[in-house]
């Protein structure tokens, strides 16, 4: 929270009150494209390990899915 507050104090005014601009700048600072691409790849190729319980695999997957910005991954039904 401290780093985010410092970032906002430094760069918040440059967004001219536009939420989308501020959100984009924040995400690019803390979640560079390379990080987001790696995270998407990890989520899309996630596999349960042999002898890993379903609960443990689900917890690991959930941690991955919530460890970054919205990745816009849709799941077909």
N, C-alpha and C positions, 0 to 999 in steps of 0.2 A: 504494500500500500504506500510506503514511503517513496519508493522510486516513481510510482505512478503519479503521486501528488507533485513531486518535483518536476516530472515531465509536463504535467498540466500547467504548472506555474510558468514554465519556460515556453511552452508552445501553444497553450490553450487559446490565447488571444489571436493567434494567426489564422484561426479557422473562421473568423468573422461571424461567429454565432451559428455556423452551419454544422449541425450534428454529424452529418455524413462525412464532411471534410475532416472533422476532429477524429471521428471513429477510424477513418482510413489511415490518418497519420499515426494514430496510436497503434493500430494493428501492424502497420509496416515497421514501426519501431520495435515492438515487443514480439511480433510474429512475422519475421521476414518470409518472403515467398519461398525460399529454400526450406525453411522450417515447416511451413504449411504443406508443401509438396511431400516432404518426408513423412509427416504425420498422416496425410491422406493415404499414402502408399502403405504405411504400417496398418492402418485401419482396413483398407480394402483387401489386404493380403493376410489378415489375421487368421491364425489357425490355432485350435486347441492343441496343446502339447500332449504327447502320449503320456498316459497315466495321470494327467492333470484333471482334477474334478471340474465338472461343468460350472460349479459356483466360482471356483478360482479363475477359470478362463473368462467367465462373464465379468468378474471384478476387474481383471486386467483389461479387458476390452472397454469396459465403462470408463476406466481411468484414461485410456487412450482417447476415447471419444470426447471427454470433457477437458482435456489438457491443452486446448487451444481455442481459437475462434470457431465460429460456425463454419463447418467445412462443406455445407450444401451437398451432403451425400444423401441420396434418396434410396430407399429400399423398396424393391418391387414386391408386390403382394400377389 
